[in-house]
Amino acid sequence: MDTIPQTQLGSPAFIRQHYLSRSIKLYLIGVVIVGLLVSFYGIEKYLEYSDKATIVSDSEKELVTLTQSKKDEGDTYAKVRTEYKAQDESMLKELALVFPSQENYTELTKIFDAYFLENNRTTNPIIATDMQFGTPTRDKGGKYDVLPISMNITASEANFYKFLSFVQDSGTLSKKLRLLDLKSVQMNFAEDEAGATGANKNKIQFRAEIQAYFQKDKS
């Protein structure tokens, strides 16, 4: 290997070349260091961005879920409210039949006429006559009004007990029957018109005193 003459080691050209080579090395080292720093910083920022992107994505998914859940709850509430309103309206209508706001003489007459027509049979009769309505009065507690009703009834023994049950079971929303109460029964067995096989055999004649209830007049 050729050696540099001693006379050239201290020459300006040699010194410039030496410092230039050294500067290039330092520059390259600096570039490498800066590159590493930039790479490290870039990776750190990328990981940070990736984490934030994941959080944003999860938040968007959760927002979609919450929005759908809110919609479902709103739909459920609207459905329940509609059903409740329908049930409430239906109950009010049924209550108006059972416990009306007025005397409703006509409706009461229809109720009794329909009952006697449905249950009157030749072998199992029930017939009502002389139906009368009294004057409405206020109950002692002042909470409702009472309409007195009286009628004469001729019925078989079976239909006699059936009529008592009919009045006793009134007032329930399921039956949609006007609220009634049997105040008293004055009962007489009809005399046999033709001996043991007479037309009035096993028939019961009685006068029923009934009370029909309705809501207190607010006026």
C-alpha positions in Angstrom: 0.0 0.0 0.0 1.3 3.3 -1.0 1.9 5.7 1.9 1.2 9.4 1.8 4.4 11.3 1.8 5.1 13.1 5.0 5.2 16.4 3.1 1.6 16.0 2.0 0.1 15.3 5.5 0.1 18.9 6.5 -0.8 20.4 3.2 -4.0 22.4 2.9 -5.4 20.0 0.3 -5.0 17.1 2.6 -6.5 18.9 5.6 -9.5 19.9 3.5 -10.0 16.4 2.3 -9.7 15.1 5.8 -12.3 17.4 7.3 -14.6 16.8 4.3 -14.5 13.1 4.8 -15.0 13.6 8.5 -18.0 16.0 7.8 -19.5 13.5 5.5 -19.3 10.8 8.1 -20.8 13.0 10.8 -23.5 14.0 8.3 -24.3 10.4 7.6 -24.4 9.6 11.3 -26.6 12.6 11.8 -28.9 11.5 9.0 -29.1 8.0 10.5 -29.9 9.4 14.0 -32.5 11.8 12.6 -34.0 9.0 10.6 -34.2 6.8 13.6 -35.7 9.6 15.6 -38.2 10.3 12.9 -39.0 6.7 12.6 -39.5 6.3 16.3 -41.6 9.4 16.4 -43.6 8.3 13.4 -44.2 4.8 14.9 -45.3 6.4 18.2 -47.7 8.8 16.4 -49.0 5.9 14.3 -49.7 3.8 17.3 -51.4 6.8 19.0 -53.4 7.4 15.9 -54.3 3.8 15.7 -55.5 3.8 19.3 -57.6 6.9 18.8 -59.0 5.5 15.5 -60.0 2.3 17.4 -61.6 4.4 20.2 -63.5 6.5 17.6 -64.6 3.3 15.8 -65.8 1.7 19.0 -67.6 5.0 20.0 -69.3 5.1 16.6 -70.4 1.5 17.1 -71.6 2.2 20.6 -73.5 5.3 19.3 -75.2 3.2 16.7 -76.1 0.6 19.3 -77.4 3.3 21.7 -79.4 5.0 18.9 -81.0 1.7 17.9 -81.7 0.9 21.6 -83.3 4.3 22.0 -85.4 3.7 18.9 -86.5 0.2 20.2 -87.4 1.6 23.6 -89.3 4.5 21.9 -91.2 2.0 19.8 -91.9 -0.2 22.8 -93.1 2.8 24.8 -95.4 3.9 22.0 -96.8 0.4 21.6 -97.4 0.1 25.4 -99.0 3.6 25.5 -101.3 2.7 22.6 -102.3 -0.6 24.2 -102.8 1.1 27.6 -104.9 3.9 26.0 -107.0 1.3 24.2 -107.5 -0.7 27.4 -108.3 2.4 29.3 -110.9 3.4 26.8 -112.4 -0.1 26.8 -112.5 -0.1 30.6 -114.2 3.3 30.6 -116.9 2.0 28.2 -117.4 -1.1 30.3 -117.6 1.0 33.4 -120.2 3.2 31.8 -122.3 0.1 31.2 -121.9 -1.2 34.8 -122.0 2.1 36.6 -123.5 4.7 34.3 -123.7 8.5 34.8 -127.5 8.6 34.5 -130.5 6.5 35.4 -130.8 5.0 31.9 -134.4 3.8 32.3 -134.6 2.6 28.7 -131.4 0.5 29.0 -132.6 -1.1 32.2 -135.9 -2.0 30.6 -134.0 -3.6 27.7 -131.8 -5.6 30.1 -134.7 -7.1 32.0 -136.8 -7.7 28.8 -133.8 -9.5 27.2 -133.3 -11.6 30.3 -136.9 -12.8 30.6 -137.2 -13.4 26.9 -134.0 -15.5 26.9 -134.9 -17.6 30.0 -138.7 -18.0 29.6 -139.6 -21.5 28.5 -142.8 -23.5 28.5 -141.4 -26.1 30.9 -139.2 -23.6 32.8 -141.1 -20.3 32.8 -140.2 -16.9 34.1 -142.5 -13.9 33.4 -142.3 -10.4 34.8 -145.2 -8.0 35.1 -146.0 -4.5 36.5 -142.4 -3.2 36.3 -142.1 0.2 38.1 -139.3 2.7 38.6 -139.2 4.7 41.7 -137.6 8.1 42.3 -133.8 8.2 42.4 -132.3 8.9 45.8 -128.8 9.6 47.1 -127.2 6.9 49.2 -126.5 7.7 52.8 -122.8 8.3 52.2 -123.5 10.6 49.3 -121.2 8.6 47.0 -123.7 7.4 44.4 -127.4 7.5 43.4 -129.9 4.7 43.6 -132.8 4.0 41.3 -135.5 1.7 42.9 -137.2 -0.9 40.7 -140.0 -3.2 41.5 -141.7 -6.0 39.5 -144.0 -9.0 39.9 -142.4 -12.3 38.7 -143.8 -15.7 38.2 -141.2 -18.4 37.7 -140.3 -22.0 38.1 -138.2 -22.9 41.1 -135.1 -23.3 38.9 -135.6 -19.9 37.2 -136.3 -18.3 40.6 -132.8 -19.2 41.9 -131.3 -18.3 38.5 -132.8 -14.8 38.7 -131.4 -14.3 42.1 -128.0 -15.3 40.8 -128.4 -13.0 37.8 -128.9 -10.0 40.1 -126.2 -11.1 42.5 -123.6 -11.5 39.7 -124.4 -8.1 38.2 -121.8 -5.2 38.3 -118.8 -7.2 37.0 -116.9 -5.8 34.0 -116.6 -9.2 32.5 -120.4 -9.6 32.3 -120.9 -5.9 31.4 -124.1 -5.9 33.3 -125.6 -2.9 35.2 -124.8 -2.9 38.9 -128.0 -4.2 40.7 -128.9 -5.2 44.2 -131.8 -7.2 45.4 -133.3 -5.3 48.3 -136.1 -7.6 49.2 -138.3 -10.5 47.9 -141.9 -10.9 48.9 -142.7 -14.5 47.9 -146.0 -16.4 47.6 -146.4 -19.9 46.2 -149.2 -19.9 43.6 -152.2 -22.1 44.3 -152.7 -25.1 42.1 -155.4 -24.3 39.6 -156.2 -27.9 38.7 -155.0 -30.2 41.4 -151.7 -31.9 41.3 -151.3 -31.4 37.6 -152.5 -27.7 37.5 -150.8 -25.0 35.4 -149.3 -23.3 38.4 -147.7 -26.6 39.8 -144.2 -25.8 41.3 -144.4 -22.1 40.2 -143.3 -19.3 42.5 -144.8 -15.9 42.5 -142.9 -13.1 44.1 -142.4 -9.3 44.0 -138.8 -8.2 43.7 -137.5 -4.9 45.0 -134.3 -4.1 43.2 -131.9 -1.2 43.3 -129.9 0.0 40.3 -126.9 2.2 41.0 -125.5 5.1 38.9 -122.9 7.8 39.4 -123.8 10.7 41.7 -125.0 13.8 39.9 -122.2 16.3 40.0 -124.4 19.3 39.5 
